[in-house]
Amino acid sequence: MTLGKLFGGTSYAWYGGLMCLAAVLLGGGLAGDPWAPVRLVETGLFAQAVALWFGLVQLRLQAGVRRFQITFAQILAILVSAQFAPALTRFDVSVTWYGMSFPAADFALFATGLFTVWAWVGCWRLMRAELQYRCRPIAWVTFLCFLFVFVGGFTGGVLQAIAIREFEGGLIANTLGFHVLLGANWLAALLEPKSIVRLRRLGERAKRGEIGRALEDLPMSVAGLPVVLLLGIAAVASLGGDGAAAGQLGSEFLFLLRDGLLIYYVVLGPSARRGHVAAMLYLVVLYGLVPALLEGAGGGEVIAAFLPLGGISPVIGIVGPLVQVAGFAVLLATRFTTPRRDRP
């Protein structure tokens, strides 16, 4: 099914694309870029896979595909693939990865191939889930580990140069993988489908000791939390146990938990159809409006309770989000006591 969606219905588009590619080859290719044909095909495959992936994500979040959803998926695919296009050959820049220097265009070709494969894996997994096959979050955890290894090669260099202070330089260089995985897990909490039925089934299977079956209902964002936490601990250890760094990373991890609980609480409410939009509005208020009001009222240090600023105010930066985590956990627990019809 995944191969059919990727290469079946899109075959007509590829007929036209191959004609254009033939014209490029007959015209001598692109000046100064012998890999142009490969780059064009690879960029197209990546954009196509991302469009299908995001279309499946929207389908699972809201039943019924609308024309706007398809267009939105196509626009997203074009945007994320633009950075890998042959236009990169116009810029004479290099990329340093694990101490090795590559021309930006060559490294983009390499990176595109890697992420195209992962985009295919993501489409395959979503297709399995949509067809009610058993899906454990193994692929997601593996992808997080891949992301950590991939971005780990960029530490140092430009990351140190953009830092203002020595603490910030060390924090950026040693926690790049942690922050990328934290962002990926946050997006997973927002984009994965929420079902009270699956969460209840998860609890029942866990109580019976059916760990393998329980993993089938475990949300990806929850499965990724131990990986993010372990990387944060390792990053703090690499900085020599720096208290400011520990406060900052601890605060960011707690805000990740808070946001995930808030999103699930709102989406699993009575207005599930508009739940994701409502959750985003609440997050805008918590991250934007509340800190602005506190700043205007002169409560500078209290802002750390609503923004991940644990490196500046460790106590408030930890206690503040921790209280919110506990509060939203209690609120989410109330959703289990109110039955509602839901998609399994």
C-alpha angles and dihedrals in degrees: 000000000000093000090048092053093045100044106012109061092030095054093101091056089051091052089061092041093053090050090054090046091052089052090052092051093047089050091057098265125262115323113254095006114090090173093057096112092050091044092052094049093044093049090050093050091049094049091047093051093047091050091052092045094052092043089056090047091055091045091054093046093051125016115237125043118244127198091246091055091055092047091048090052091050093049091050091050092052092048097049093045096047092084090060096050124118089259087086089076088071091069120073098214133127134215123220113211122173089342094307122114120221133175107258093240093052093047090048089054090052094045093047091056092052096048092043089060091049091048088055090050090051092051091048092051094048090048090052091049092048090052090051096249119151110272125184121188093248093113091050094051090046090051091052090053089049091051090051092052092044099050091038088075092066098061116124124015111066092011090063092044095058092053118103099200135029091248092053092047093053092043094051095044095047100039104042092109091047093053094046091051091045090055092046091051091048090054090048090055090052099043104037117094116258122219128172088200092060092045092052090047089050091055093047093050092047090052090052090050094245093143096164093052092042090057088061089066097038111116114240092234090058093046090054096051096083090052092051092046094050091049090050091052091047091049092052090048090051088055091055096257093299108190095213091050091048090051092049097048092041090052092049092050092051091050088052089055092046094050092048092051092046093050092049093045093052097041093048090053128101093278097055092150091068095027098112093050091048091048091053090051091052090050091050089053093048096045099035118018100038096049090046091053091047091049091051091049092052096250095134100155093044089064087078087071090065102030127049096255100131091135090065099039108016098179097048091035090059103032095045099057091035090060090048091049090054092046096050091044089058091046092049090051089060090063089068092060094055111070117216135166110263142168112258 
